[in-house]
Amino acid sequence: MVLGVNIDHIAVLREARKVNSPNLIDALSLVERGGGDQITIHLREDRRHIVDSDLEAIINFSVLPVNLELSVNSEIINLASQIRPHRATIVPEKRAEVTTEGGLDLKNNFDVIREKIEILKNNDIEVSLFIDPNVESIELSKKLNADWIELHTGTFANLYLMLNSNLSRTDHSIDELKKFSRKELEQKLDRACRDLEESAILGNSLGLKVAGGHGLNYQNIKLFNNIAKRSHIREVNIGQSIVARSIFVGLEKAVREMRELLI
Ligand code: PXP
């Protein structure tokens, strides 16, 4: 599987002090040496981590293809069209969220997303849509002429976490799961795995290339591999868990450890 490493969280640490350390450009070669295949970054409307100058520098210096996550914000779409990353992944964006909380609502934003996809594709940028794993989103992605879909693995990851960790701090999305019994959580995880698998199979059958991402880590990736093997998910984009581990073992090793776990 292709490993896209999302380096936003390195920029989060930098922005905590507004200095140039840790330097994102130094991260590029370490990701490559660790066996990463792609650099993924999210230029958010609020510029809370990656900023415009990062985007330009990363595109110029990365030997790996760059996958830019972005919203349908016109200014950012125009910027992407000028700077031309290898791929643009359109994601939903809400100002108050800690991280991307769900897939795109393609039905209610069909026209605006279609217009933005056209602009990006006219500039030779391949387009991916970050969607929840369900039939409607996949069929709409096809109608929208996307090249890729990235299946949101957040539900899978949250359920896995509930069942396999002693949670000391939880986010809101996990809090909602607390009312369920262990058996119900197991059934839900089973359903989430099947949703991912069936969605990937459908996506592939429609000619869409299929990736997955969000909340994947060194523990749940083993179960995710099984899903990916059965349904031909060809890429993952992983950020928080790799950057968190890199604080203790270094970025190159953190990437290599994930690389070795992936099919
Ligand atoms: N893929 C997409 C589309 C995302 O928005 C994110 C989070 O920025 C990721 C992958 C990586 O998620 P995580 O940091 O939880 O590994």
Residues whose N, C-alpha, C, O or C-beta is under 5 A from the ligand:
A	BS01	PXP	N6 H42 V91 T100 F130 G213 H214 G215 L216 N237 I238 G239 Q240 S241
